[in-house]
Amino acid sequence: HFPHDKIYKDSVSYLVREYRSKKIDGHFIIFGAQMRPNLSVLEGWLATLFLILRYALGINLLGVFRWLFKIHEKRITERDTLSSAEMTNFILGSSTLYPFIHLHRMKGSLILEGALVDIDSDEMLSGCAKKIVIHTKQGITEIIKDTLHMYADQAIPNDVLDYTGGNRVIWLHRLGEAVMLQNLTLLKSFLTG
C-alpha cells in the first residue's frame, strides 16, 4: 500500500460516517467510470496511464479508452440507498489512480476515476445556484457571476508521485487550510449572499 491510499481511505471513511450520522440538507453527485471487472488490474494500470497521458502530457486518448473497454458513466447521489462501505468504495474507486489508490468494486462492477468519462461540467452544474471551483494553478481568488474561483498563492504541483510521500500530503493539507482561511470572509459572504 502507498501511504496515500490509506490516508485517503481513512479520510473518506470518516466523511461518510459523519454524513451518515447527521441529517444534512443538501445534494451531491459523485461521478465514476463503471466497467466489468474482467481484467481489473490491467484495466487499472491502463486507466492510470491514459489519465497521465491526458493530464500530465496533454495527449487525450480517453475516447479510445472508453470505446475499447466500453466504459460508461456511473453516478451516486444522496438519494441512493448505499451502505457506508458501498459509498466509501464508490468514492475511493471514483478517484482511483492504480496502484496509488487501489482498485474498488461495487455491485459486480469495477469503479474507476470519474475523469475517464466524458462529462460536460458546465451542463452538469447548470442547475446549481452557486458553484465553487478550486484551481491548482496560481491566480487571484474572485467571484465571477455565480461561481467562486479559489486559487492558491502558488501553483500546486500535479504529479501523482507526490502523493506517495507523507510530507507532501501534509504540505498540501496545510496549503489547503491556509487558502481557505485567507478566503474565509469571501467564502462566507458568497454562500450567504
Salt bridges, closest charged atoms under 4 A:
ASP5 OD2 - HIS1 ND1 2.86
ASP10 OD2 - LYS6 NZ 2.99
GLU18 OE1 - LYS22 NZ 2.64
GLU73 OE2 - ARG75 NH2 2.49
GLU78 OE2 - HIS27 ND1 2.72
GLU78 OE2 - ARG79 NH1 2.95
ASP146 OD2 - LYS131 NZ 2.73
ASP162 OD1 - ARG168 NE 3.65
GLU177 OE2 - HIS173 NE2 3.20
